[in-house]
Amino acid sequence: MRVAMYYSNQDVRQEEMPTPEIGSGELLMRVEASGICGSDVMEWYRVHKVPLVLGHEVAGTIEAVGEGVQKYKVGDRVTVAHHVPCNTCYYCLSGNHTVCDTLRQTNFDPGGFAEYIRLPAINVDRGVFALPEEVSFEEGTFVEPVACVLRGQRRSGMRPGDTVLVIGSGIAGLLHVHVASMLGAGMVIATDVIDHRLEAAQRFGAHVTVHATDDISACLRRVNDGRLAEVVIVCTGAESAIKQALGAVERGGTVLFFAPTEPDVTIPLSLNDVFWRNDVTLTTSYAGAPADYATALELIGAGQLRVGEMITHRLGLTETALGFRMVSSPQEYNSIKVIIEPQR
């Protein structure tokens, strides 16, 4: 089968590898659509593992069914989770599924930038979700990122009526804007350095957009009755954005760090200015749990999230290298979401 093999952001090659053979309890999925995630182009995070086939935002059809699988049949339309928890460890029983050791060790074989992937038995058991007919394969690729966003906003403690500031309006930021608006945020403010992203943020629910070089805190006070934001969601690893976030959160509010920084970056904090007397909470979020996937699929299927409108580019497998360039250089290509269709 054909795969897009990743060596670096500038070196993604079409190669051939054997179609995976499935065993008992496993499934073979024909990949119809696979989204390029911002984490796919975090070269520092990938370079020590290359070469490898990336792609974890996937949807497709069941091509073959292993012995003992009763729930699925050939031809079923599905989206799948690449990481799944054990559901029995200390972390899972505490509700922290995404720090489960099993979740961090599970994956499908190879990645989604391939014509076919093998779904191990544990993924089949708790990480396969049937796509309703009204949900396209392209929309199905958004289930994983929306699940991550839902978990993040739950951890932020966001309540209806809150003012939410989203710093960084790439695809993750746009999904946060869209979900926060859908969940009843009183005001959503989005920032970025790229104009077409700010325009997209308005389309997906931002009440106010601000260029990231402006005085964000002053803008918040101007449009929010003199207050800062109850929830600040940081969707970029830029140090300047982190510092902006700490200066833009209201007393008693929360800063959610949704994006990682470059490796070895440290941010000095004044405990007195940030925490003492202000009761500010700093938190993070990683991945999504199976329940988040189910909720994400329900929201997309119900039409409450217009994720298909975020797609700017659709490419065949042979164009995956171009897709990586588009995601790495969004301003050059006016890209937001790039989808790879491996059967093209």
C-alpha positions as CSV (number, residue, x, y, z in Angstrom):
1,M,0.0,0.0,0.0
2,R,1.0,3.6,-0.4
3,V,2.0,5.7,2.6
4,A,3.4,9.2,3.2
5,M,6.6,8.7,5.2
6,Y,7.6,11.6,7.4
7,Y,11.3,12.4,7.8
8,S,10.9,16.1,8.5
9,N,8.4,18.9,7.8
10,Q,10.3,19.5,4.5
11,D,10.8,15.8,3.7
12,V,7.6,13.8,3.4
13,R,7.9,11.0,0.8
14,Q,5.5,8.6,-0.8
15,E,6.6,5.1,-0.1
16,E,5.3,1.5,-0.3
17,M,4.8,-0.8,2.7
18,P,2.9,-4.0,3.1
19,T,-0.8,-3.7,4.0
20,P,-1.1,-4.6,7.7
21,E,-2.3,-8.1,8.5
22,I,-5.0,-8.2,11.2
23,G,-5.4,-10.7,14.0
24,S,-8.1,-11.8,16.3
25,G,-10.2,-8.9,17.6
26,E,-8.7,-6.5,15.1
27,L,-10.0,-4.4,12.2
28,L,-8.4,-3.2,8.9
29,M,-9.7,0.3,8.0
30,R,-9.5,1.8,4.6
31,V,-8.6,5.5,5.3
32,E,-10.9,7.9,3.4
33,A,-9.8,11.1,5.1
34,S,-7.0,12.1,7.5
35,G,-6.4,15.6,8.9
36,I,-3.0,17.2,9.4
37,C,-2.8,18.2,13.0
38,G,-0.7,21.1,14.3
39,S,1.1,18.5,16.4
40,D,2.1,16.6,13.2
41,V,4.3,19.5,12.3
42,M,6.0,19.9,15.7
43,E,9.3,18.7,14.2
44,W,11.2,18.8,17.5
45,Y,8.6,16.3,18.9
46,R,8.9,13.9,15.9
47,V,12.5,14.1,14.7
48,H,13.9,11.4,17.1
49,K,11.3,8.9,15.9
50,V,11.6,9.2,12.1
51,P,10.9,7.8,9.7
52,L,7.3,7.2,10.6
53,V,3.8,7.5,9.1
54,L,1.9,10.2,11.0
55,G,-1.9,11.0,11.0
56,H,-4.3,10.4,13.9
57,E,-7.4,12.4,12.8
58,V,-8.9,9.7,10.6
59,A,-12.1,8.4,9.2
60,G,-12.9,5.6,6.8
61,T,-14.5,2.2,6.1
62,I,-14.0,-1.2,7.6
63,E,-12.1,-3.3,5.0
64,A,-11.6,-6.5,6.9
65,V,-12.8,-7.9,10.3
66,G,-10.7,-10.1,12.6
67,E,-12.0,-13.3,14.3
68,G,-14.2,-12.6,17.2
69,V,-15.2,-9.1,16.3
70,Q,-19.0,-8.9,16.5
71,K,-19.8,-5.2,16.6
72,Y,-18.4,-4.2,13.2
73,K,-18.7,-5.5,9.6
74,V,-17.0,-4.8,6.3
75,G,-18.2,-1.5,4.8
76,D,-19.1,0.2,8.1
77,R,-18.2,3.9,8.2
78,V,-16.2,4.8,11.3
79,T,-13.9,7.3,12.9
80,V,-11.3,5.9,15.4
81,A,-9.2,7.0,18.4
82,H,-5.5,6.3,18.1
83,H,-4.9,6.5,21.9
84,V,-7.3,4.6,24.2
85,P,-7.2,4.2,28.1
86,C,-7.3,1.0,30.1
87,N,-10.4,2.3,32.1
88,T,-9.2,0.3,35.2
89,C,-6.0,2.1,36.5
90,Y,-5.8,4.7,39.3
91,Y,-5.8,7.5,36.7
92,C,-8.8,6.3,34.8
93,L,-10.8,5.6,37.9
94,S,-10.0,9.2,39.0
95,G,-11.4,10.5,35.8
96,N,-7.9,11.3,34.4
97,H,-8.0,9.0,31.4
98,T,-5.6,10.9,29.3
99,V,-2.7,10.4,31.7
100,C,-3.3,6.6,31.7
101,D,-0.1,4.6,30.8
102,T,-2.1,2.5,28.4
103,L,-3.4,5.6,26.6
104,R,0.2,6.8,26.1
105,Q,1.3,3.4,24.7
106,T,-1.6,2.6,22.3
107,N,-1.8,3.6,18.6
108,F,-3.0,2.2,15.3
109,D,-0.7,0.8,12.6
110,P,0.7,2.7,10.8
111,G,-0.6,6.3,10.9
112,G,-3.5,7.9,9.0
113,F,-1.4,9.1,6.0
114,A,-1.7,5.6,4.5
115,E,-4.2,3.7,2.4
116,Y,-5.0,1.3,5.2
117,I,-4.5,1.1,9.0
118,R,-4.7,-1.8,11.4
119,L,-6.8,-1.2,14.5
120,P,-5.5,-3.3,17.5
121,A,-8.1,-5.1,19.6
122,I,-7.9,-2.6,22.5
123,N,-8.7,0.2,20.0
124,V,-11.5,-1.8,18.5
125,D,-12.9,-2.4,22.0
126,R,-13.0,1.3,23.1
127,G,-11.9,3.5,20.3
128,V,-14.1,2.9,17.2
129,F,-17.1,5.1,16.6
130,A,-19.7,4.6,13.9
131,L,-20.2,7.5,11.6
132,P,-23.8,8.4,10.9
133,E,-24.7,8.8,7.3
134,E,-25.1,12.5,7.7
135,V,-21.5,12.9,8.9
136,S,-19.0,12.9,6.0
137,F,-15.6,11.3,6.3
138,E,-14.0,14.8,6.3
139,E,-16.2,15.8,9.2
140,G,-15.3,12.6,10.9
141,T,-11.7,13.6,11.0
142,F,-12.7,16.4,13.4
143,V,-14.0,14.1,16.1
144,E,-10.5,13.7,17.7
145,P,-9.6,17.4,17.8
146,V,-13.1,18.4,19.0
147,A,-12.8,15.7,21.8
148,C,-9.5,17.4,22.9
149,V,-11.2,20.8,22.9
150,L,-14.2,19.5,24.9
151,R,-11.9,18.1,27.6
152,G,-9.9,21.2,27.7
153,Q,-12.9,23.5,28.2
154,R,-14.2,21.2,30.9
155,R,-10.9,21.4,32.7
156,S,-11.0,25.2,32.4
157,G,-14.3,25.3,34.4
158,M,-15.9,27.5,31.7
159,R,-19.5,28.4,32.5
160,P,-22.3,29.9,30.4
161,G,-22.0,33.6,30.4
162,D,-18.2,33.6,30.9
163,T,-15.9,35.9,28.9
164,V,-13.5,33.6,27.0
165,L,-10.3,34.8,25.5
166,V,-8.7,32.5,22.9
167,I,-5.1,33.3,22.1
168,G,-4.1,31.9,18.7
169,S,-6.7,31.2,16.0
170,G,-5.2,28.3,14.2
171,I,-7.4,25.2,13.9
172,A,-7.3,24.5,17.6
173,G,-8.1,28.0,18.5
174,L,-11.0,28.2,16.0
175,L,-12.4,25.0,17.5
176,H,-12.2,26.5,20.9
177,V,-13.9,29.6,19.7
178,H,-16.7,27.6,18.0
179,V,-17.2,25.2,21.0
180,A,-17.2,28.0,23.6
181,S,-19.7,30.0,21.5
182,M,-21.9,26.8,21.2
183,L,-21.7,26.1,24.9
184,G,-23.0,29.6,25.8
185,A,-20.0,31.8,26.6
186,G,-21.1,35.3,27.2
187,M,-18.4,36.8,25.0
188,V,-15.6,35.1,23.0
189,I,-12.6,37.2,22.0
190,A,-10.0,35.7,19.6
191,T,-6.5,36.9,18.8
192,D,-3.9,36.0,16.1
193,V,-1.2,37.6,14.0
194,I,-2.8,36.4,10.7
195,D,-5.8,38.4,9.3
196,H,-7.5,35.5,7.5
197,R,-7.5,33.5,10.8
198,L,-9.2,36.5,12.6
199,E,-11.8,36.6,9.8
200,A,-12.4,32.8,10.3
201,A,-12.7,33.3,14.1
202,Q,-15.6,35.8,13.5
203,R,-17.3,33.2,11.3
204,F,-17.1,30.6,14.0
205,G,-18.5,32.6,16.9
206,A,-15.9,35.2,18.1
207,H,-17.7,38.4,19.2
208,V,-14.5,40.4,19.0
209,T,-11.2,39.8,17.2
210,V,-7.9,41.4,18.1
211,H,-4.5,41.4,16.4
212,A,-2.1,39.7,18.8
213,T,0.3,42.6,18.8
214,D,-2.3,44.9,20.3
215,D,-2.8,45.5,24.0
216,I,-5.1,42.5,24.7
217,S,-5.8,43.4,28.4
218,A,-6.8,47.0,27.5
219,C,-9.1,45.7,24.7
220,L,-10.7,43.2,27.2
221,R,-11.5,46.0,29.7
222,R,-12.9,48.2,26.9
223,V,-15.4,45.6,25.6
224,N,-16.1,43.7,28.8
225,D,-17.3,46.3,31.3
226,G,-13.8,46.9,32.7
227,R,-13.1,43.2,33.4
228,L,-10.6,40.8,32.1
229,A,-11.5,37.2,30.9
230,E,-12.8,34.5,33.2
231,V,-11.2,31.9,31.0
232,V,-8.1,32.3,28.8
233,I,-7.2,29.5,26.4
234,V,-3.7,29.6,25.0
235,C,-3.5,27.8,21.6
236,T,0.0,28.8,20.7
237,G,3.3,28.0,22.3
238,A,4.7,31.5,21.7
239,E,6.2,32.9,24.9
240,S,4.6,36.3,24.2
241,A,1.2,34.6,24.1
242,I,1.8,33.0,27.5
243,K,2.7,36.3,29.0
244,Q,-0.3,37.9,27.4
245,A,-2.5,35.2,29.0
246,L,-1.2,35.8,32.5
247,G,-2.0,39.5,32.1
248,A,-5.5,39.0,30.7
249,V,-7.1,36.6,33.2
250,E,-9.7,38.0,35.7
251,R,-9.4,37.5,39.4
252,G,-10.7,34.0,40.2
253,G,-10.3,33.0,36.5
254,T,-8.5,30.2,34.7
255,V,-5.7,30.0,32.1
256,L,-5.8,26.8,30.1
257,F,-2.5,26.1,28.3
258,F,-3.7,24.0,25.3
259,A,-0.6,24.1,23.2
260,P,2.9,23.1,24.2
261,T,5.9,25.4,23.9
262,E,9.2,24.6,22.2
263,P,11.3,22.2,24.2
264,D,13.2,23.7,27.2
265,V,11.2,26.9,27.3
266,T,10.6,28.1,30.9
267,I,8.4,31.0,31.9
268,P,9.2,33.0,35.1
269,L,6.1,33.6,37.2
270,S,5.6,36.1,40.0
271,L,3.5,34.1,42.6
272,N,2.4,37.4,44.2
273,D,1.2,39.0,40.9
274,V,-0.4,35.9,39.4
275,F,-1.7,33.9,42.3
276,W,-1.7,35.5,45.7
277,R,-4.9,37.3,46.3
278,N,-6.1,36.8,42.7
279,D,-7.0,33.1,43.0
280,V,-6.0,32.5,39.4
281,T,-5.9,28.8,38.3
282,L,-3.4,27.6,35.7
283,T,-4.2,24.3,34.0
284,T,-3.4,22.2,31.0
285,S,-5.1,19.6,28.9
286,Y,-3.9,16.7,26.7
287,A,-5.9,14.5,24.4
288,G,-9.5,13.3,24.9
289,A,-11.2,10.4,26.6
290,P,-13.7,8.0,24.9
291,A,-16.6,9.9,26.3
292,D,-15.2,13.1,24.8
293,Y,-15.1,11.4,21.4
294,A,-18.7,10.3,21.7
295,T,-19.8,13.8,22.6
296,A,-17.8,15.3,19.8
297,L,-19.4,13.0,17.3
298,E,-22.9,13.8,18.6
299,L,-22.3,17.5,18.3
300,I,-20.9,17.2,14.8
301,G,-23.7,14.9,13.7
302,A,-26.3,17.3,15.1
303,G,-24.9,20.1,13.1
304,Q,-24.1,22.2,16.1
305,L,-20.4,22.4,15.0
306,R,-19.8,23.5,11.4
307,V,-16.4,21.8,11.2
308,G,-16.6,21.1,7.5
309,E,-16.4,24.8,6.8
310,M,-13.0,25.0,8.4
311,I,-11.4,22.9,5.7
312,T,-9.4,25.0,3.3
313,H,-7.5,22.3,1.3
314,R,-8.1,18.7,0.2
315,L,-5.1,16.8,-1.1
316,G,-4.3,13.3,-2.3
317,L,-1.8,11.1,-0.6
318,T,0.9,12.1,-3.2
319,E,0.5,15.7,-2.1
320,T,1.0,15.1,1.6
321,A,4.4,16.9,1.5
322,L,2.5,20.0,0.2
323,G,0.0,19.6,3.0
324,F,2.7,19.7,5.6
325,R,4.1,22.9,4.1
326,M,0.6,24.4,4.2
327,V,0.2,23.6,7.8
328,S,3.8,24.8,8.7
329,S,3.3,28.1,6.7
330,P,-0.4,29.0,7.1
331,Q,0.2,32.6,6.2
332,E,1.8,31.7,2.8
333,Y,-1.0,29.4,1.8
334,N,-4.0,30.9,3.7
335,S,-4.6,27.4,5.2
336,I,-6.7,26.5,8.2
337,K,-7.5,22.8,7.9
338,V,-5.8,20.5,5.4
339,I,-7.3,17.1,4.8
340,I,-5.4,14.2,3.1
341,E,-7.5,11.8,1.1
342,P,-5.3,8.6,0.8
343,Q,-7.5,6.9,-1.8
344,R,-6.8,9.7,-4.4
